[in-house]
């Protein structure tokens, strides 16, 4: 702590004091003088030695440690009116210049080190931030290709792109743009890439690799079929190996509905409770799950479909021969209907009964029995009084009401008296969601009233897909049916309703307002 001592005025003073040649009486009172009062006391001579008296000649020089600082010495000279000598270069005061030079050298060193640090920091920052590739990602994904893109930066000559195994895929020059397309990929597969920048300043040295990964899209659904199913629609499509499917359609109010379908739903996905007669178009896309998000394919759309009530196809073998037996003008007031129903029941057959409204109102139990046995009930006008152009909308509507009243179910199909159809009839049938059925075999049972004749008409001409016309109001017809039904069963014909026939043969329910002559022939 020599410096502290040298720079302390109190210690300087004490050192100087030690160098003075005081009389013993004064020395004995030294501490009091120093600490209390240095002014001359009363009675003391003005020439009483003080600390300001110069040392006597011939006294030894004080050691450098005890040398008074220049400021103290100057004060002393001032007090003793001595002239102030010019400081010599080699005097003790020159020792002050050495720390200053040291300080300058130290400053220069710090400056140099700072510069080195700044350059190094700039180098590191450039390497870490600028030279590193940014925003490396997969954009514009597809099922069989991926486009890699990134943000270009100055000073980069090229980019090396590697696949997930670290194999070099491509070296893309900076001029080719900050993107690269990888094609020939598998669909619905996750691919990983990494990219490094190459800078000529560093030779072939690469920057730190940046990685990204993404799924290729799943395959889009190649085709979708929409079929009426009950009062809904049954969708089916080719399973493309996706994790799941998303089905979209607009309901009657125009509001978009979205449903999730599982991978196993491709063979049949039911959309229930659609409005009968309303037209729908369905869109579907596949997806794979990627964490919490989904990767979607493009959309595939179905053909527009009019929701119609579809037949229950339980027990129908669509690839085997079938015919539709149809009975008009009933129900009868005798037991013809019961005999026909019994014959069909014995052979597991079903038929369609186009009934008259007023008779249905009289004989509701017969209609109820038909429905219970799985047969189909059609409308044949209210009282069979009008034909062709004479048929009024009320002839149809009041019959529908009477039949619904009788058995609890509105007719699902229509046959005009005599088979004559008009635009008005078709229009009413569209509104009532009823397809119209003519026939391909007319037994003329009403004319012949002969069972043999009726049997011949069927047995000699029947073929797959026929619609056979009879009436459940003649005993002769009931006789004929009791022979025809076993015959058809033996020949391998299924006996089905008209709606089942068309749906089995065309894959779709019959269309309201359209008249069918056979399953495949309309007019
Ligand atoms: Zn009739």
Boltz pocket constraint, residues with backbone or C-beta under 6 A from the ligand:
constraints:
  - pocket:
      binder: B
      contacts: [[A, 328], [A, 329], [A, 380], [A, 384], [A, 416], [A, 417], [A, 418]]
      max_distance: 6.0
